[in-house]
């Protein structure tokens, strides 16, 4: 069951300028699970609802990224799926679609439900490889449809506009003649920091550490150079510890780190959907490369931690700080080295990161950007919205 805690509900109302808030979720249980979230309430120019269509397959960090993208929802574990494969409504307003039928039948049910709900805007967080979401988009259940590009855009004819989570995605779009905007993700880390119980260095057995760095992302293929950078830093600083909070090929990494003699000062914490509890004990965040995960980067920035990034990476767009952007492996080491050695430098760049987060990446900033973009797509009084295809059922 998806519920909104009082603090998240307050943030939702502030971020979306909607009151009262009601939440409906349209789910079609399958692998991967598409999820449809409807926010009810007064919007700009008479828009009454927004529906978000998200596919886990199109998001590198799974549903945790949905939470941070919206800056509104509780973690993945709170979602409800109907084990009996029959539609039902719940007290919270969640509607779970049946898994019966092929993708056309499933998609038609979702499109009909969205259309019947009077949705004004549909945001599709997926690509054409998701057959059900693509079919729903082709049925145009909402007058305004927007594709949110998590890496691969959907067909232009299905949408009125495109939202790109990265500047690089906007630059390489295949549909340059369509309305588009770069709208970076948001994080609710500030509210989470007020609620979290924090880990201590004693809890992790690293109480002897003089400094601690962390990587909040899965290590992707091709990240060997990044691991070598971490090893070099551990060799330079005998009392430094590093935390890996994410997935990846830990076995091969562990073997390499062990062979270099620094394994006792490394902690592999496994995949984590929420790293809030670790933010109080680290000094620096080291963003891996190549990597498209940015949730941990935003969380670290919001907590006032400097983040070292590789120049040109997606995380580099968010950090946007020359003193933290490395154009080579050697430069990456130099930046991290100075951060470890110089507490004043570390504090200065941590404060700068937090200020940038507060200016650009709070949920309400994201909401303003999305609503402004949608307002630009909304038809004027003299224009007629696109006609929705009739249901085939």
Residue pairs with C-beta under 8 A, 6 or more apart in sequence:
1 78
1 80
1 90
1 92
1 94
2 23
2 25
2 73
2 74
2 78
2 79
2 80
2 92
2 94
3 74
3 78
3 92
4 12
4 21
4 23
4 72
4 73
4 74
5 74
7 191
7 194
7 195
8 72
8 73
8 74
8 188
8 191
9 21
11 71
11 72
11 188
11 191
11 363
12 18
12 21
12 39
12 72
13 19
13 21
14 363
14 364
15 71
15 72
15 363
15 364
15 366
15 367
16 39
16 41
16 72
16 367
16 371
17 43
17 367
17 371
18 39
18 40
18 41
18 42
18 43
19 41
19 42
20 41
21 39
21 40
21 41
22 39
22 40
22 41
22 93
23 37
23 38
23 39
23 40
23 92
23 93
24 37
24 38
24 40
24 93
24 94
24 95
24 117
25 35
25 36
25 37
25 38
25 79
25 80
25 93
25 94
25 95
25 96
26 35
26 36
26 37
26 38
26 51
26 95
26 97
26 110
26 113
26 114
27 33
27 34
27 35
27 36
27 79
27 80
27 81
27 82
27 94
27 95
27 96
27 97
28 34
28 97
28 99
28 106
28 109
28 110
28 132
29 81
29 82
29 85
29 96
29 97
29 99
30 99
30 106
30 132
32 55
32 56
32 57
32 130
33 55
33 56
33 81
34 53
34 54
34 55
34 110
34 126
34 130
34 132
34 133
35 52
35 53
35 54
35 55
35 63
35 66
35 79
36 51
36 52
36 53
36 54
36 110
36 114
37 51
37 52
37 54
37 70
37 73
38 49
38 50
38 51
38 114
38 117
38 119
39 49
39 50
39 51
40 48
40 49
41 48
41 49
42 48
43 49
43 50
43 120
43 121
43 371
43 374
44 371
44 374
44 375
44 378
45 375
45 378
46 120
47 120
47 121
47 144
47 374
47 378
48 118
48 119
48 120
49 117
49 118
49 119
49 120
49 121
50 119
50 120
50 121
50 122
50 123
50 374
51 114
51 117
51 119
51 121
51 122
51 123
51 142
52 70
52 122
52 123
52 125
53 122
53 123
53 124
53 125
53 126
53 133
53 136
53 137
54 63
54 66
54 125
54 126
55 125
55 126
55 127
55 130
55 133
56 62
56 63
57 126
57 129
57 130
58 125
58 126
58 127
58 129
58 130
58 150
58 151
58 152
59 65
59 66
59 125
59 150
60 150
60 151
60 292
60 293
61 217
61 218
61 293
61 295
62 76
62 273
63 75
63 76
63 79
64 75
64 76
64 273
64 274
64 295
65 150
65 185
65 293
65 295
66 73
66 125
67 73
67 74
67 75
67 76
67 188
67 273
68 185
68 186
68 187
68 188
68 295
68 298
68 299
69 125
69 148
69 165
69 185
69 186
69 366
70 186
70 363
70 366
71 185
71 186
71 187
71 188
71 362
71 363
71 366
71 367
72 188
72 363
75 273
75 274
76 273
77 273
80 90
80 94
80 96
81 96
82 88
82 96
85 98
85 99
85 100
86 98
87 95
87 96
87 97
87 98
88 95
88 96
89 95
90 96
95 113
97 106
97 109
97 110
97 113
98 106
98 109
99 106
100 106
101 109
103 131
103 132
103 135
104 135
104 392
106 132
107 131
107 132
107 133
107 135
107 136
107 139
108 135
108 139
108 391
108 392
108 393
110 132
110 136
110 141
111 135
111 136
111 139
111 141
111 391
112 141
112 391
112 393
114 122
114 136
114 141
114 142
115 139
115 141
115 142
115 388
115 391
119 141
119 142
120 142
120 143
120 144
121 142
121 143
121 144
121 145
121 146
121 374
121 377
122 136
122 137
122 141
122 142
122 144
122 145
122 146
123 146
123 147
123 148
123 163
123 370
124 133
124 136
124 137
124 145
124 146
124 147
124 148
124 154
124 159
125 148
125 150
126 133
126 134
126 150
126 154
127 150
127 151
127 152
127 153
127 154
128 134
128 152
128 154
128 155
129 152
134 154
134 155
134 158
137 145
137 147
137 154
137 158
137 159
138 158
138 389
139 388
139 389
139 391
140 158
140 386
140 388
140 389
141 388
142 388
143 379
143 385
143 386
143 388
144 160
144 161
144 374
144 377
144 378
144 385
145 158
145 159
145 160
146 159
146 160
146 161
146 162
146 163
146 373
146 374
146 377
147 153
147 154
147 158
147 159
147 161
147 162
147 163
148 162
148 163
148 165
149 162
149 163
149 164
149 165
149 169
149 173
150 165
151 169
151 292
153 162
153 173
153 174
153 175
156 174
156 175
156 178
159 178
160 178
160 179
160 377
160 386
161 178
161 179
161 180
161 181
161 373
161 376
161 377
162 173
162 175
162 178
162 179
162 180
162 181
163 180
163 181
163 183
163 370
163 373
164 170
164 173
164 180
164 181
164 182
164 183
165 182
165 183
165 184
165 185
166 182
166 184
166 314
166 317
167 182
167 317
168 314
168 317
169 182
170 180
170 181
170 182
173 180
179 373
179 376
179 377
181 369
181 373
183 366
183 369
183 370
183 373
184 317
184 318
184 360
184 361
184 366
185 294
185 295
185 298
185 361
185 366
186 298
186 361
186 362
186 363
186 365
186 366
187 295
187 298
187 299
187 302
187 357
187 361
187 362
187 363
188 363
189 276
189 279
189 298
189 299
189 302
189 303
190 302
190 362
192 274
192 276
193 276
193 279
193 302
193 303
196 276
196 277
197 277
198 276
198 277
198 278
198 279
198 280
198 281
199 277
199 278
199 280
199 281
200 280
200 281
201 207
201 209
201 212
201 281
204 243
204 267
204 281
205 267
206 212
206 241
206 265
206 267
208 239
209 239
209 240
209 241
209 265
210 237
210 239
210 240
211 237
211 239
211 240
211 241
211 283
211 284
211 340
212 240
212 241
212 242
212 243
212 281
212 282
212 283
212 284
213 230
213 233
213 240
213 241
213 242
213 243
213 282
213 283
213 284
213 285
213 286
213 336
213 340
214 242
214 243
214 244
214 245
214 275
214 278
214 282
214 284
214 285
214 286
214 300
215 230
215 242
215 243
215 244
215 245
215 246
215 285
215 286
215 287
215 288
215 296
216 245
216 246
216 272
216 275
216 278
216 285
216 293
216 295
216 296
216 297
216 299
216 300
217 246
217 287
217 288
217 291
217 293
217 295
217 296
217 297
218 246
218 247
218 248
218 271
218 291
218 293
219 226
219 227
219 244
219 246
219 247
219 248
219 249
219 253
219 288
219 291
220 248
220 288
220 290
220 291
220 292
221 249
222 290
223 248
223 288
223 289
223 290
223 291
224 256
225 289
225 329
226 286
226 288
226 289
227 253
227 256
227 257
228 329
229 286
229 329
229 332
229 333
229 336
230 242
230 257
230 266
230 286
231 256
231 257
231 260
231 262
232 333
233 240
233 242
233 333
233 336
233 337
233 340
234 240
234 242
234 260
234 262
234 265
234 266
235 260
235 262
236 337
237 340
240 265
240 340
241 265
241 266
241 267
242 265
242 266
242 267
242 286
243 266
243 267
243 269
243 278
243 282
244 250
244 253
244 266
244 267
244 268
244 269
245 269
245 270
245 271
245 272
245 275
245 278
245 296
246 270
246 271
246 272
246 293
246 296
247 270
247 271
250 268
254 263
254 268
257 263
257 266
269 278
272 278
275 296
275 299
276 299
279 299
279 300
279 303
279 305
280 303
282 300
282 305
283 305
283 339
283 340
283 346
284 305
284 306
284 307
284 308
284 336
284 339
284 340
284 346
285 296
285 297
285 300
285 305
285 306
285 307
285 308
286 307
286 308
286 336
287 296
287 297
287 307
287 308
287 309
287 310
287 313
287 315
287 319
289 309
289 310
289 313
290 310
290 313
291 313
291 314
291 315
292 314
294 314
294 315
294 318
297 307
297 309
297 315
297 318
297 319
298 318
298 357
298 361
300 307
300 353
301 307
301 318
301 319
301 353
301 354
301 356
301 357
301 361
302 354
302 357
302 358
302 361
303 354
304 350
304 351
304 353
304 354
305 350
305 353
306 324
306 339
306 346
306 349
306 350
306 352
306 353
307 315
307 319
307 324
307 353
308 324
308 326
308 332
308 335
308 336
308 339
309 315
309 316
309 319
309 324
309 325
309 326
310 316
310 325
310 326
310 332
311 325
311 326
311 327
316 325
318 361
319 325
319 353
319 356
320 356
321 349
321 352
321 353
321 356
323 335
323 349
324 335
324 349
324 353
326 332
326 334
326 335
338 345
339 345
339 346
339 349
340 346
359 365
379 385
